[in-house]
Amino acid sequence: MTFTPRKVGDTFGIISLNSLQPDVAIRTPGGVVWSDGSGHAITSWTAWQKIRYR
């Protein structure tokens, strides 16, 4: 189990560093997130993008 300080909607991603590295800063489109003591972080994700054609 891990926690995030930001609001997470219906779509999110779980990042795994494959090692026990806490406090690693990870830049995401939603902002910077940090790994927890088990090397995991949660980030928000935009599943859909509105594209306008002319």
C-alpha positions in Angstrom: 0.0 0.0 0.0 1.2 3.5 -0.8 -0.2 7.0 -0.5 -0.2 10.1 -2.6 -0.5 13.7 -1.4 -2.5 14.7 -4.5 -6.0 13.9 -5.6 -6.2 10.9 -7.8 -9.2 10.4 -10.2 -10.5 7.4 -12.0 -7.4 6.9 -14.0 -3.9 6.7 -12.4 -0.6 5.0 -12.8 1.6 3.2 -10.3 5.3 3.6 -10.8 7.7 0.9 -9.6 11.4 1.5 -9.3 12.1 -2.3 -8.8 14.2 -1.4 -5.8 13.7 -0.1 -2.3 14.6 3.5 -3.0 12.6 6.1 -1.1 12.2 9.8 -1.9 13.2 9.6 -5.6 11.6 12.5 -7.5 9.8 11.5 -10.7 8.6 14.1 -13.2 5.2 13.3 -14.6 2.7 15.4 -16.7 0.7 15.9 -13.5 3.7 17.2 -11.5 6.5 15.7 -9.5 5.8 12.7 -7.4 8.2 10.9 -5.0 8.7 7.2 -4.3 7.8 5.7 -1.0 10.0 3.4 1.1 9.1 0.4 -1.1 10.1 2.2 -4.3 6.5 2.9 -5.5 4.7 6.1 -6.5 1.2 7.0 -7.7 0.6 9.6 -10.5 -2.6 10.9 -12.0 -3.1 10.0 -15.7 -5.1 11.6 -18.5 -6.6 8.8 -20.4 -8.4 10.9 -23.0 -7.3 14.0 -24.9 -9.7 16.2 -26.8 -8.3 16.8 -30.3 -9.9 19.4 -32.6 -9.6 19.1 -36.4 -10.0 22.0 -38.7 
